[in-house]
Amino acid sequence: MTDYQYKVEAFSAHADAVLRIIQENSGGLLAGHLNPILNLTRNIPAYSGNFLEWHLNRIINPLDFICRVYDRGDGPLLTLNPVPFGKNLNITKGYQKLIDHSKNQFRYGIENVFFEYDFPNPGVPSVFFDMNRKLVAGPALKYDGLAEICGHFQFDLPPGLFELLTNIHIHGFSNLHFGLMLSRESKAIRLTVNRFESGRLNELIPLLGWNGDIRLVSDLQKSFFCGQQLMLAVDFDGQCGPRLGIELCQPNLETVLPQLESCGMIDPDQNSFLQHWNGNTELARPVAKALSILHQRPVDRIHKYINHFKFAVEGRAVSTKAYLYYCF
């Protein structure tokens, strides 16, 4: 291998190489907004699946970046440092303690760890993870796991959390995703209630102790959520925070995009972009070769789809986000 080939393959094995291909094919709408993310991701290995979190109501810095480490798809990369060099030593050390002694899977029933970088200030990522995805785990097991995980990241577990997990569990709901909001001053832990039928939304919200505008949620329910699968996210620091995140899973784009545009939540250009995000992009040969070597499996294309939409309700304001997922 020549020195040039080595440099090409080393460059192509970082996350920015994949994002540059997306940038070239994204048209003018998001292309320029990817530049600050590219500066960050040149120091992050090319994991098998990541998100562009698009704030659809935001003009400046509309994109955040979520790096996803999946123990089954990223086994050869699991012990690498997913946080850019020289930063966030506590996060790096905490992540390392999530890895099983075998070095090829996570502990605590975790399959995925997500690092979310919020722009324009992406210095410290928040850390998200799932727990016991395939195991029907009660609140005690999850609470004990959360206590250990929070300790690894020097993050205080909020009071009243066990009681909240228990209350959610006995009413037939489940918690799957959790987050440590390290990028914010808040000491809240993010709780996400796993998929449920939209008709149970009004049953779930009082269990969480959310004191926001329920009429606004009802309006969203009528416009977007009827008959859909939802997830619900809140921040809890001993009490439920003011912000409620309602995630619309596996959205039917033919239905939801016209509704978003008619309500003024997206404009026609955003509508067109979102309609055309889903699909495959073939990788150039040097990039495909580098990624295949890195992951020890054949990699030849990027797969893109919209994972979900999130409606964030706080006060009388509703903001919308699209989670643009890409993987290989």
Disulfide bonds with the S-S distance in Angstrom:
none
